[in-house]
Amino acid sequence: MDFNDTAEEAAYRAKARAWLDANAEPVDPNEPSGDPLAEREDDDMIRSAKAWQAKKFDAGWACITWPKEYGGQGGTTMQSVIFNQEQSKFKTPPPIYTIGHGMLGPTIMTHGTPEQKTKHLRTMARGEEIWCQLFSEPAAGSDLAGLRSTAVRDGNDWVLNGQKIWSTGAHFSKWGMIVVRTDPNAAKHAGLTYFILDMESKGIEIRPIKQINGGSGFNEVFYADVRVPDSNRVGAVGDGWRVALTTLMNERVAIGAGSATGGFRHLLKLARDAKRGGRPAIEDSAVRQKLAELWVTQQGLKYTGFRTLSALSQGKIPGPEGSIGKAVGAPMAQEMAALAVELQGPLGATRDAAATLHEGLWQGMWLATPGIRIAGGTDEILKNIIAERVLRLPPEVRLDKDMPFRDVPTGPPSK
């Protein structure tokens, strides 16, 4: 494992840093950076994010790993990592393009038709249109293949009916990627089909969900006889599970462990600023022990991430070990926020920026982090992936895997 940039990587980093210095305001590393999970999805933020993405695109810094014909730079994964590392040191709009650029663009490149690639990828790369992912359903839980939204063929169109939930950004997205059931007589994994959906289509109702942290970043979306042209189908009819796996694999890379690895220095500062018994909290042995445990976990995540970067730099493809980052990082983020709230004593119960330490950053994070443990695969799903694909343990028993979906039980067994 080599932690140093090659000469080429160092030159690329210097070039990226010079452009960022000229086009963005640097972050003060000694000040809290604000809640990375806070909801800031108003019209001004959308306009700001679109302007920043267009500026990067025009200067050659957008979607670095995408092929040039799709609006990218034809660069390496390490170049993308380097740019993102440098960009994190500057004040930039929230990453509302993570779903499109990190998950759905790669899916269209892998499975889309030439016409779909031509129509969507360049505008996606420049940030002109925002995309959302429409997978989860109320009755399916973490079992995506158990979804019940349907699509029925009608001439050159498909007619969609059903409901999706936890659809991040659906309320400001122009396009979505949706998986629906097109054959209830097939086994549940075999009867699915994947579509590109115009979110302004007639029959779509989007209801933002009010979250415990005060935001409404994700939504429930209802479909009533929504017509989708067959030209918007991605992959073959009945091949939606395979296409969806491409999206899901990219999703876990896109989410990663970033929610935990960047905030430890701010937590350490809070421990110095907060008081316990009239003295800095960091002087308390129990606080120091907990900080040490979190720091060790963070270092483990850091060096696990370096293994992935080393593999990428050598042209290798990381395996399912990538699930470790989220399986460990998301709970760690929750632990950090819980400790930070506890250190503030009674003030931990309020989010008043003027009354709390660090402007209520940790209170917001404490309320939001449980959702990160669900997004992109629950703790249980990730542990199954690690157990089966990394440790090679026997797979979990799945009695309905080959059963026609219409015969899958949907309620308690009859007496």
GUMARNU-548185 format. One record per residue (C-alpha): x, y negated, z negated; residue number from 0. Coordinates in steps of 0.05 Angstrom, whole numbers, plus 32768, in hexadecimal, padded with zeros to 4 digits. Each point is the difference from the previous one (the first is absolute). Layout:
N
<pt east="X" north="Y" up="Z" k="NUM"/>
...
REM end
This chain:
415
<pt east="8000" north="8000" up="8000" k="0"/>
<pt east="801D" north="7FBD" up="8016" k="1"/>
<pt east="7FE4" north="7FC1" up="7FDE" k="2"/>
<pt east="8026" north="7FCF" up="802C" k="3"/>
<pt east="7FEA" north="7FE0" up="8042" k="4"/>
<pt east="8027" north="8015" up="803D" k="5"/>
<pt east="8021" north="7FC7" up="8026" k="6"/>
<pt east="7FC5" north="7FFE" up="8030" k="7"/>
<pt east="7FCD" north="8000" up="7FC6" k="8"/>
<pt east="8026" north="7FC9" up="7FDC" k="9"/>
<pt east="7FFE" north="7FD5" up="803E" k="10"/>
<pt east="7FB6" north="800D" up="8009" k="11"/>
<pt east="7FF3" north="7FEE" up="7FB7" k="12"/>
<pt east="8025" north="7FBE" up="8008" k="13"/>
<pt east="7FD8" north="7FF0" up="803F" k="14"/>
<pt east="7FBE" north="800F" up="7FDD" k="15"/>
<pt east="8014" north="7FD8" up="7FC3" k="16"/>
<pt east="8013" north="7FC4" up="802B" k="17"/>
<pt east="7FBD" north="8000" up="8023" k="18"/>
<pt east="7FDA" north="8007" up="7FBE" k="19"/>
<pt east="8029" north="7FC7" up="7FE1" k="20"/>
<pt east="7FEB" north="7FD4" up="8039" k="21"/>
<pt east="7FB6" north="8013" up="8000" k="22"/>
<pt east="7FEA" north="8011" up="7FB9" k="23"/>
<pt east="8008" north="7FE9" up="7FB8" k="24"/>
<pt east="802A" north="802D" up="7FD3" k="25"/>
<pt east="7FE4" north="801F" up="7FC2" k="26"/>
<pt east="801D" north="7FEB" up="7FBD" k="27"/>
<pt east="8018" north="8043" up="7FE3" k="28"/>
<pt east="7FFA" north="7FE5" up="7FB9" k="29"/>
<pt east="7FB6" north="7FF0" up="8006" k="30"/>
<pt east="7FC5" north="8031" up="7FFF" k="31"/>
<pt east="7FEE" north="800E" up="8048" k="32"/>
<pt east="7FB5" north="8002" up="7FF5" k="33"/>
<pt east="7FD4" north="803D" up="7FFE" k="34"/>
<pt east="8011" north="802B" up="803D" k="35"/>
<pt east="7FBC" north="8021" up="7FFB" k="36"/>
<pt east="7FD7" north="7FC0" up="7FF9" k="37"/>
<pt east="7FC9" north="7FF1" up="8031" k="38"/>
<pt east="800F" north="7FC3" up="802B" k="39"/>
<pt east="7FD8" north="8011" up="803D" k="40"/>
<pt east="7FDF" north="7FBC" up="800E" k="41"/>
<pt east="7FFE" north="7FDD" up="8043" k="42"/>
<pt east="803E" north="7FD7" up="7FF2" k="43"/>
<pt east="8028" north="803F" up="7FEF" k="44"/>
<pt east="7FE8" north="8023" up="8040" k="45"/>
<pt east="8016" north="7FC4" up="802A" k="46"/>
<pt east="8042" north="7FFD" up="7FDD" k="47"/>
<pt east="800D" north="804A" up="8009" k="48"/>
<pt east="7FEF" north="7FFC" up="804A" k="49"/>
<pt east="802D" north="7FC5" up="800B" k="50"/>
<pt east="803B" north="8022" up="7FDD" k="51"/>
<pt east="7FF6" north="8040" up="8027" k="52"/>
<pt east="7FFD" north="7FDA" up="8042" k="53"/>
<pt east="8040" north="7FDA" up="7FED" k="54"/>
<pt east="8024" north="8042" up="7FF3" k="55"/>
<pt east="7FE6" north="801E" up="8040" k="56"/>
<pt east="8016" north="7FC5" up="802B" k="57"/>
<pt east="8045" north="8001" up="7FE0" k="58"/>
<pt east="8009" north="804B" up="8008" k="59"/>
<pt east="7FF6" north="8017" up="7FB8" k="60"/>
<pt east="7FBC" north="8022" up="8004" k="61"/>
<pt east="7FF4" north="804B" up="8000" k="62"/>
<pt east="804B" north="800C" up="8007" k="63"/>
<pt east="7FFC" north="804B" up="800C" k="64"/>
<pt east="7FC8" north="7FFE" up="8033" k="65"/>
<pt east="8013" north="8007" up="804A" k="66"/>
<pt east="8008" north="7FBF" up="8024" k="67"/>
<pt east="7FC7" north="800E" up="8030" k="68"/>
<pt east="7FD1" north="8001" up="7FC5" k="69"/>
<pt east="8018" north="7FBE" up="7FE3" k="70"/>
<pt east="8037" north="801C" up="7FD3" k="71"/>
<pt east="804B" north="7FF9" up="8003" k="72"/>
<pt east="8015" north="8048" up="800F" k="73"/>
<pt east="802B" north="7FFC" up="7FC1" k="74"/>
<pt east="8013" north="8034" up="7FCD" k="75"/>
<pt east="7FDD" north="8011" up="7FBF" k="76"/>
<pt east="803C" north="7FE5" up="7FDA" k="77"/>
<pt east="7FFA" north="7FBE" up="8023" k="78"/>
<pt east="7FB7" north="7FFC" up="7FEA" k="79"/>
<pt east="8014" north="8011" up="7FB9" k="80"/>
<pt east="8036" north="7FCB" up="8000" k="81"/>
<pt east="7FD1" north="7FCA" up="8019" k="82"/>
<pt east="7FCB" north="8012" up="7FCD" k="83"/>
<pt east="8035" north="7FFF" up="7FC8" k="84"/>
<pt east="8015" north="7FBA" up="8014" k="85"/>
<pt east="7FB8" north="7FE8" up="800B" k="86"/>
<pt east="7FEE" north="8015" up="7FB9" k="87"/>
<pt east="802E" north="7FC9" up="7FE7" k="88"/>
<pt east="7FD4" north="7FCB" up="8020" k="89"/>
<pt east="7FBA" north="7FE4" up="7FF4" k="90"/>
<pt east="7FD4" north="801E" up="8036" k="91"/>
<pt east="7FB5" north="800F" up="8007" k="92"/>
<pt east="7FE3" north="8041" up="7FE3" k="93"/>
<pt east="800B" north="803D" up="802D" k="94"/>
<pt east="7FBB" north="8006" up="8020" k="95"/>
<pt east="801F" north="8024" up="803C" k="96"/>
<pt east="801A" north="803C" up="7FDA" k="97"/>
<pt east="7FC6" north="802C" up="8016" k="98"/>
<pt east="8004" north="7FED" up="8049" k="99"/>
<pt east="804C" north="7FFE" up="8008" k="100"/>
<pt east="8012" north="8037" up="7FD0" k="101"/>
<pt east="7FC8" north="8033" up="800D" k="102"/>
<pt east="7FD2" north="7FF3" up="803B" k="103"/>
<pt east="8031" north="7FE5" up="8033" k="104"/>
<pt east="802B" north="803F" up="7FFA" k="105"/>
<pt east="7FC1" north="802A" up="8006" k="106"/>
<pt east="7FEC" north="7FDF" up="8041" k="107"/>
<pt east="8048" north="8007" up="801A" k="108"/>
<pt east="7FFE" north="804B" up="7FF1" k="109"/>
<pt east="7FBA" north="8013" up="8015" k="110"/>
<pt east="7FE2" north="7FC5" up="8026" k="111"/>
<pt east="7FF3" north="7FFA" up="804B" k="112"/>
<pt east="802B" north="7FD1" up="802B" k="113"/>
<pt east="7FC4" north="7FD1" up="8004" k="114"/>
<pt east="7FF8" north="7FFE" up="7FB4" k="115"/>
<pt east="804A" north="7FF1" up="7FF7" k="116"/>
<pt east="7FFE" north="7FC8" up="8033" k="117"/>
<pt east="7FC1" north="7FE1" up="7FE3" k="118"/>
<pt east="8011" north="8002" up="7FB6" k="119"/>
<pt east="8049" north="8007" up="7FEE" k="120"/>
<pt east="801D" north="7FBD" up="8015" k="121"/>
<pt east="7FC8" north="7FD8" up="7FE1" k="122"/>
<pt east="8007" north="802A" up="7FC1" k="123"/>
<pt east="804B" north="7FF3" up="7FFD" k="124"/>
<pt east="7FF7" north="7FB5" up="8008" k="125"/>
<pt east="7FCB" north="7FFF" up="7FC9" k="126"/>
<pt east="7FC8" north="7FE5" up="802B" k="127"/>
<pt east="7FD1" north="8036" up="7FEA" k="128"/>
<pt east="7FFD" north="8022" up="7FBB" k="129"/>
<pt east="7FF0" north="804A" up="7FF8" k="130"/>
<pt east="7FE2" north="802A" up="7FC9" k="131"/>
<pt east="7FFD" north="804B" up="7FF0" k="132"/>
<pt east="7FBC" north="8021" up="7FF9" k="133"/>
<pt east="800C" north="8044" up="7FE1" k="134"/>
<pt east="7FE7" north="8008" up="7FB8" k="135"/>
<pt east="7FB7" north="8011" up="7FF1" k="136"/>
<pt east="7FD8" north="8002" up="7FBE" k="137"/>
<pt east="7FF0" north="804A" up="8005" k="138"/>
<pt east="8044" north="8018" up="8019" k="139"/>
<pt east="802E" north="7FE6" up="7FC9" k="140"/>
<pt east="8048" north="8013" up="800E" k="141"/>
<pt east="7FEA" north="8036" up="8031" k="142"/>
<pt east="8000" north="7FD7" up="8040" k="143"/>
<pt east="7FEA" north="803D" up="8029" k="144"/>
<pt east="7FC0" north="8001" up="7FD8" k="145"/>
<pt east="7FE7" north="7FBF" up="801F" k="146"/>
<pt east="7FB7" north="7FFD" up="8016" k="147"/>
<pt east="7FFC" north="7FC3" up="802E" k="148"/>
<pt east="7FEA" north="8019" up="8045" k="149"/>
<pt east="8009" north="7FEF" up="8049" k="150"/>
<pt east="7FD2" north="801C" up="8036" k="151"/>
<pt east="8010" north="7FFC" up="804A" k="152"/>
<pt east="7FCF" north="7FD6" up="802A" k="153"/>
<pt east="8019" north="7FFA" up="8048" k="154"/>
<pt east="8041" north="7FD8" up="8000" k="155"/>
<pt east="7FF5" north="7FEA" up="7FB8" k="156"/>
<pt east="8000" north="801E" up="7FBB" k="157"/>
<pt east="7FCC" north="7FEC" up="7FCC" k="158"/>
<pt east="801C" north="7FFA" up="7FBA" k="159"/>
<pt east="7FDA" north="8005" up="7FBE" k="160"/>
<pt east="8018" north="8004" up="7FB9" k="161"/>
<pt east="8029" north="7FDB" up="7FCB" k="162"/>
<pt east="8048" north="7FF3" up="7FEF" k="163"/>
<pt east="801D" north="7FE4" up="7FC0" k="164"/>
<pt east="8040" north="7FE0" up="7FE4" k="165"/>
<pt east="800D" north="7FE3" up="8046" k="166"/>
<pt east="8036" north="7FCC" up="7FF2" k="167"/>
<pt east="7FFA" north="7FC0" up="8029" k="168"/>
<pt east="7FC2" north="8017" up="8027" k="169"/>
<pt east="7FDF" north="7FBD" up="7FF2" k="170"/>
<pt east="8035" north="7FDA" up="8028" k="171"/>
<pt east="8014" north="8035" up="8033" k="172"/>
<pt east="7FF0" north="7FFE" up="804A" k="173"/>
<pt east="800E" north="804B" up="800B" k="174"/>
<pt east="7FFE" north="803F" up="7FD7" k="175"/>
<pt east="8015" north="8048" up="8008" k="176"/>
<pt east="7FCA" north="8031" up="7FEB" k="177"/>
<pt east="7FFB" north="804C" up="7FF8" k="178"/>
<pt east="7FBA" north="801E" up="8005" k="179"/>
<pt east="7FE0" north="8045" up="8007" k="180"/>
<pt east="7FED" north="8012" up="8047" k="181"/>
<pt east="7FF3" north="804B" up="7FF7" k="182"/>
<pt east="7FDF" north="8018" up="7FBF" k="183"/>
<pt east="8003" north="8048" up="8019" k="184"/>
<pt east="804C" north="8001" up="8000" k="185"/>
<pt east="802C" north="800A" up="7FC3" k="186"/>
<pt east="8006" north="7FBF" up="7FDB" k="187"/>
<pt east="8046" north="7FEF" up="8019" k="188"/>
<pt east="7FEE" north="8013" up="8048" k="189"/>
<pt east="7FC1" north="7FD7" up="8009" k="190"/>
<pt east="801E" north="7FBA" up="7FF9" k="191"/>
<pt east="800E" north="7FCB" up="8035" k="192"/>
<pt east="8028" north="7FBF" up="7FFB" k="193"/>
<pt east="7FE9" north="7FBE" up="801E" k="194"/>
<pt east="8014" north="7FB7" up="8006" k="195"/>
<pt east="7FC5" north="7FD6" up="7FE7" k="196"/>
<pt east="7FEF" north="7FB7" up="800F" k="197"/>
<pt east="7FEE" north="7FE6" up="7FBB" k="198"/>
<pt east="7FD2" north="7FCC" up="8020" k="199"/>
<pt east="7FD4" north="8036" up="801F" k="200"/>
<pt east="7FB5" north="7FFE" up="7FF5" k="201"/>
<pt east="7FE9" north="802C" up="7FC6" k="202"/>
<pt east="803D" north="7FF7" up="7FD3" k="203"/>
<pt east="7FF5" north="7FE3" up="7FBB" k="204"/>
<pt east="803C" north="7FEF" up="7FD4" k="205"/>
<pt east="7FF7" north="7FF7" up="7FB5" k="206"/>
<pt east="803D" north="7FE9" up="7FD9" k="207"/>
<pt east="8009" north="8024" up="7FBD" k="208"/>
<pt east="800D" north="7FD4" up="7FC4" k="209"/>
<pt east="803D" north="801D" up="7FDD" k="210"/>
<pt east="8012" north="7FFE" up="7FB6" k="211"/>
<pt east="8039" north="7FCF" up="800F" k="212"/>
<pt east="7FCF" north="7FCE" up="801E" k="213"/>
<pt east="8011" north="800C" up="8049" k="214"/>
<pt east="7FD9" north="8020" up="8038" k="215"/>
<pt east="8037" north="801B" up="802B" k="216"/>
<pt east="7FDC" north="803F" up="8015" k="217"/>
<pt east="7FBA" north="8010" up="8017" k="218"/>
<pt east="7FCA" north="8033" up="800D" k="219"/>
<pt east="7FEC" north="8002" up="8049" k="220"/>
<pt east="7FBE" north="801A" up="801B" k="221"/>
<pt east="7FF2" north="8018" up="8047" k="222"/>
<pt east="7FBA" north="8003" up="801E" k="223"/>
<pt east="7FFE" north="8018" up="8048" k="224"/>
<pt east="8042" north="7FDE" up="8011" k="225"/>
<pt east="8013" north="800C" up="8048" k="226"/>
<pt east="8049" north="800E" up="8010" k="227"/>
<pt east="8018" north="800C" up="8048" k="228"/>
<pt east="8023" north="8042" up="800D" k="229"/>
<pt east="803B" north="7FD7" up="8019" k="230"/>
<pt east="800C" north="7FEE" up="7FB7" k="231"/>
<pt east="800A" north="8049" up="7FEC" k="232"/>
<pt east="8047" north="800F" up="7FE9" k="233"/>
<pt east="8014" north="8048" up="800F" k="234"/>
<pt east="7FD3" north="8038" up="8015" k="235"/>
<pt east="7FBA" north="800D" up="7FE6" k="236"/>
<pt east="8008" north="802B" up="7FC1" k="237"/>
<pt east="8049" north="7FEE" up="7FF8" k="238"/>
<pt east="7FF4" north="7FC7" up="7FCF" k="239"/>
<pt east="8022" north="8024" up="7FC6" k="240"/>
<pt east="8042" north="8005" up="8024" k="241"/>
<pt east="7FFC" north="7FB6" up="8015" k="242"/>
<pt east="7FED" north="7FEC" up="7FB9" k="243"/>
<pt east="803D" north="8024" up="7FE4" k="244"/>
<pt east="802C" north="7FD2" up="8029" k="245"/>
<pt east="7FDE" north="7FC4" up="7FDF" k="246"/>
<pt east="8005" north="801F" up="7FBA" k="247"/>
<pt east="804A" north="8011" up="8007" k="248"/>
<pt east="800F" north="7FB9" up="8014" k="249"/>
<pt east="7FD3" north="7FE5" up="7FC8" k="250"/>
<pt east="802A" north="801F" up="7FC9" k="251"/>
<pt east="803F" north="7FE3" up="801F" k="252"/>
<pt east="7FDE" north="7FBC" up="8005" k="253"/>
<pt east="7FE8" north="8000" up="7FB8" k="254"/>
<pt east="803E" north="8020" up="7FE2" k="255"/>
<pt east="8016" north="7FEF" up="7FBA" k="256"/>
<pt east="8006" north="7FB5" up="8009" k="257"/>
<pt east="7FCC" north="7FF2" up="7FCB" k="258"/>
<pt east="8030" north="8015" up="7FC9" k="259"/>
<pt east="8047" north="7FF5" up="8017" k="260"/>
<pt east="8000" north="7FB4" up="8007" k="261"/>
<pt east="7FE4" north="7FE8" up="7FBE" k="262"/>
<pt east="802F" north="801B" up="7FCA" k="263"/>
<pt east="802A" north="7FC1" up="7FFB" k="264"/>
<pt east="7FC1" north="7FD7" up="7FF3" k="265"/>
<pt east="7FEB" north="8032" up="7FCB" k="266"/>
<pt east="8044" north="7FF8" up="7FE0" k="267"/>
<pt east="7FF8" north="7FB5" up="8000" k="268"/>
<pt east="7FBB" north="8007" up="7FE0" k="269"/>
<pt east="801E" north="802B" up="7FC9" k="270"/>
<pt east="8031" north="7FC7" up="7FF1" k="271"/>
<pt east="7FC9" north="7FCB" up="8002" k="272"/>
<pt east="7FCB" north="8025" up="7FD7" k="273"/>
<pt east="8003" north="8001" up="7FB4" k="274"/>
<pt east="7FF6" north="8039" up="7FCF" k="275"/>
<pt east="8003" north="7FED" up="7FB7" k="276"/>
<pt east="801C" north="7FBC" up="8013" k="277"/>
<pt east="803B" north="801D" up="8026" k="278"/>
<pt east="800A" north="8010" up="804A" k="279"/>
<pt east="7FDC" north="8041" up="8011" k="280"/>
<pt east="803F" north="801B" up="8021" k="281"/>
<pt east="8020" north="8005" up="7FBB" k="282"/>
<pt east="7FCC" north="8033" up="7FEA" k="283"/>
<pt east="801E" north="8047" up="8006" k="284"/>
<pt east="7FBE" north="801E" up="8019" k="285"/>
<pt east="7FFC" north="7FCC" up="8037" k="286"/>
<pt east="8048" north="800C" up="8014" k="287"/>
<pt east="7FF4" north="804B" up="8003" k="288"/>
<pt east="7FC3" north="7FF7" up="802D" k="289"/>
<pt east="8026" north="7FCF" up="802D" k="290"/>
<pt east="8039" north="8032" up="8005" k="291"/>
<pt east="7FD0" north="8038" up="8015" k="292"/>
<pt east="7FE2" north="7FD3" up="8036" k="293"/>
<pt east="8044" north="7FEA" up="8018" k="294"/>
<pt east="8017" north="8049" up="8007" k="295"/>
<pt east="7FC1" north="8011" up="8027" k="296"/>
<pt east="800A" north="7FC4" up="802D" k="297"/>
<pt east="8048" north="8015" up="800E" k="298"/>
<pt east="7FE7" north="8045" up="8013" k="299"/>
<pt east="7FCF" north="7FE1" up="8031" k="300"/>
<pt east="8036" north="7FD3" up="801B" k="301"/>
<pt east="8031" north="8037" up="800F" k="302"/>
<pt east="7FCA" north="802E" up="801B" k="303"/>
<pt east="7FF0" north="7FC7" up="802F" k="304"/>
<pt east="8049" north="7FFC" up="8013" k="305"/>
<pt east="7FFE" north="804A" up="8014" k="306"/>
<pt east="7FC9" north="7FEF" up="8030" k="307"/>
<pt east="8026" north="7FC4" up="801B" k="308"/>
<pt east="803E" north="802B" up="8009" k="309"/>
<pt east="7FD8" north="8034" up="8027" k="310"/>
<pt east="7FE3" north="7FC9" up="802C" k="311"/>
<pt east="8044" north="7FE1" up="800C" k="312"/>
<pt east="8019" north="8044" up="8018" k="313"/>
<pt east="7FC5" north="8008" up="8030" k="314"/>
<pt east="7FDD" north="8034" up="7FD4" k="315"/>
<pt east="7FB6" north="8003" up="7FF0" k="316"/>
<pt east="7FEF" north="7FFE" up="7FB6" k="317"/>
<pt east="7FD4" north="8039" up="7FE8" k="318"/>
<pt east="7FC7" north="8005" up="7FCE" k="319"/>
<pt east="8030" north="7FE9" up="7FC9" k="320"/>
<pt east="7FE7" north="7FBB" up="8011" k="321"/>
<pt east="7FC2" north="8010" up="7FD7" k="322"/>
<pt east="802C" north="7FFE" up="7FC2" k="323"/>
<pt east="8008" north="7FB5" up="8005" k="324"/>
<pt east="7FB6" north="7FF2" up="7FFA" k="325"/>
<pt east="7FF2" north="8039" up="7FCF" k="326"/>
<pt east="8032" north="7FE1" up="7FD0" k="327"/>
<pt east="8000" north="7FB7" up="8013" k="328"/>
<pt east="7FB5" north="7FF3" up="7FFA" k="329"/>
<pt east="7FF9" north="801B" up="7FB9" k="330"/>
<pt east="8040" north="7FDA" up="7FEE" k="331"/>
<pt east="7FE2" north="7FBF" up="8018" k="332"/>
<pt east="7FC4" north="800D" up="7FD3" k="333"/>
<pt east="802E" north="800F" up="7FC4" k="334"/>
<pt east="8027" north="7FC0" up="800C" k="335"/>
<pt east="7FC1" north="7FD6" up="8003" k="336"/>
<pt east="7FE4" north="8021" up="7FC1" k="337"/>
<pt east="8040" north="7FF2" up="7FDA" k="338"/>
<pt east="8001" north="7FB7" up="8017" k="339"/>
<pt east="7FB8" north="7FF6" up="7FE9" k="340"/>
<pt east="8010" north="801F" up="7FBD" k="341"/>
<pt east="803D" north="7FD4" up="7FF6" k="342"/>
<pt east="7FD4" north="7FC2" up="8006" k="343"/>
<pt east="7FD6" north="8014" up="7FC5" k="344"/>
<pt east="7FBB" north="7FDE" up="7FFD" k="345"/>
<pt east="8011" north="7FD7" up="803E" k="346"/>
<pt east="8003" north="8041" up="8027" k="347"/>
<pt east="7FB4" north="8001" up="8000" k="348"/>
<pt east="7FFA" north="7FC1" up="802B" k="349"/>
<pt east="8015" north="7FEF" up="8048" k="350"/>
<pt east="8001" north="7FB5" up="7FF4" k="351"/>
<pt east="803F" north="7FEB" up="8024" k="352"/>
<pt east="800A" north="7FC4" up="7FD2" k="353"/>
<pt east="7FFA" north="8029" up="7FC0" k="354"/>
<pt east="8026" north="8040" up="8011" k="355"/>
<pt east="8049" north="800F" up="800B" k="356"/>
<pt east="8014" north="8004" up="804A" k="357"/>
<pt east="7FBE" north="7FE1" up="8016" k="358"/>
<pt east="7FD6" north="803F" up="7FF7" k="359"/>
<pt east="802A" north="8028" up="8031" k="360"/>
<pt east="8001" north="8040" up="7FD7" k="361"/>
<pt east="7FB6" north="7FFE" up="7FED" k="362"/>
<pt east="7FED" north="7FFF" up="8049" k="363"/>
<pt east="8031" north="8038" up="800F" k="364"/>
<pt east="7FE5" north="802A" up="7FC6" k="365"/>
<pt east="7FBA" north="7FFA" up="801B" k="366"/>
<pt east="8014" north="8011" up="8048" k="367"/>
<pt east="8033" north="8038" up="7FF8" k="368"/>
<pt east="7FCD" north="8038" up="7FF4" k="369"/>
<pt east="7FE9" north="7FF6" up="8048" k="370"/>
<pt east="8047" north="800A" up="801A" k="371"/>
<pt east="7FFF" north="8045" up="7FE1" k="372"/>
<pt east="7FC6" north="8010" up="802E" k="373"/>
<pt east="8013" north="7FDC" up="8040" k="374"/>
<pt east="8027" north="802A" up="8031" k="375"/>
<pt east="7FF4" north="8041" up="7FDA" k="376"/>
<pt east="7FEE" north="800A" up="7FB7" k="377"/>
<pt east="8033" north="8019" up="7FCD" k="378"/>
<pt east="7FE3" north="8046" up="8007" k="379"/>
<pt east="8004" north="8001" up="804C" k="380"/>
<pt east="8049" north="7FE9" up="7FFF" k="381"/>
<pt east="8013" north="8033" up="7FCC" k="382"/>
<pt east="7FE0" north="8036" up="802B" k="383"/>
<pt east="802A" north="7FE8" up="803C" k="384"/>
<pt east="803F" north="8002" up="7FD6" k="385"/>
<pt east="7FEF" north="8045" up="7FE3" k="386"/>
<pt east="7FEE" north="8020" up="8043" k="387"/>
<pt east="8030" north="7FDE" up="8030" k="388"/>
<pt east="803D" north="7FF0" up="7FD6" k="389"/>
<pt east="7FFF" north="8035" up="7FCA" k="390"/>
<pt east="7FE0" north="8035" up="802D" k="391"/>
<pt east="7FCE" north="8015" up="7FCC" k="392"/>
<pt east="7FC2" north="8028" up="8015" k="393"/>
<pt east="7FCB" north="7FD2" up="801E" k="394"/>
<pt east="7FC1" north="7FEE" up="7FDA" k="395"/>
<pt east="7FC5" north="802E" up="800D" k="396"/>
<pt east="7FD0" north="7FE1" up="8032" k="397"/>
<pt east="7FC2" north="802B" up="8009" k="398"/>
<pt east="7FDD" north="7FD2" up="8032" k="399"/>
<pt east="803B" north="7FF6" up="802F" k="400"/>
<pt east="7FE6" north="802D" up="8039" k="401"/>
<pt east="7FB6" north="7FFA" up="7FF0" k="402"/>
<pt east="7FD2" north="7FDD" up="8032" k="403"/>
<pt east="7FF5" north="7FBB" up="7FE2" k="404"/>
<pt east="7FB4" north="8007" up="8001" k="405"/>
<pt east="8009" north="803B" up="7FCF" k="406"/>
<pt east="802E" north="7FDC" up="7FCE" k="407"/>
<pt east="7FDB" north="7FFA" up="7FBD" k="408"/>
<pt east="7FEF" north="7FB8" up="7FEE" k="409"/>
<pt east="7FE3" north="8008" up="7FBA" k="410"/>
<pt east="8000" north="802D" up="7FC2" k="411"/>
<pt east="7FF4" north="804A" up="800E" k="412"/>
<pt east="7FB8" north="8016" up="7FFD" k="413"/>
<pt east="7FEC" north="8028" up="7FC2" k="414"/>
REM end
